[in-house]
């Protein structure tokens, strides 16, 4: 017989889900202090991140030159942006950096991790390959431009070994490829250090068993190292996507003359947004620049979620 409340020996039994848990005085005071401690960080995050993002979203639906009144235009900024051929080439270049350069960075990082894992003096080598990450990208881009100049060190070395007509690395057709090579060189060292740190945590007994089974260096990396540091690889992929979508100073410094922007064939999303907002020719278009920034934010979120889904492992390996 169903009853609204159960009784045992004449006493009402309260279900466990409805019982109020009695907290200790310390726990109650700790919970009361939670909001005062979090409030400063939440306010800072609100005014630095949330409010500017919402303002950028609102600005993307308006026409504004940076001063004076705004004119609401709805989705016109997005339509003009998608019809712009410069935006289309910037879209392609952005994805070439994210996926093309990303593939090169992770292949080089995996290769260096495999080679340096059992190398004598690997701590010193790890510090050397990590050095480009410590130097600001703007400095590396200037150095890269001098190295690949028509009379730079790279062409002199090629001519010294018998190449009569070395490539024009900074020519219009080759400049973006040279930039991609530079980004691979700039980023590979940092990810290699992260992968090597993850590999150092793997117990040596797994490698000893693999050696007893006759596994070579590549097989040990494929069947032992890579599966056991896969979670770290997934996090690094997310970090790479977030950073690659925002590449800016390397493009500006490497390929732009003094006081000028680089050729539109070398632009990515960040460069397109900057050039549109601070146009040296005509009226500044903060509305279109904001629309590009919102699209960049959406791409970052979508690609991050996709990468996390792809790299997520159901059979986690604990060690």
Secondary structure, DSSP 8 states (H G I E B T S, - for coil): ---SSEEETTEEE--GGG------HHHHHHHHHHHHHHHHHHHHHIIIIIHHHHHHHHHTTEE--SSS--EE-TTHHHHHHHH-HHHHHHHHHHHIIIIIIHHHHHHHHHHHHHHHTT-TTHHHHHHHHHHHHHS-HHHHHHHHHHHTSTTSHHHHHHHHTT-SS---TTSTTTHHHHHHHHHHHHHHHHHHHHHHHHHHTS-HHHHHHHHHTT--HHHHIIIIIHHHTHHHHHHHHHHHHHHHTT--HHHHHHH--TTS---GGG--HHHHHHHHHT-SSS---HHHHHHHHHHHHHHHHHHHHHHHHHH--SS----
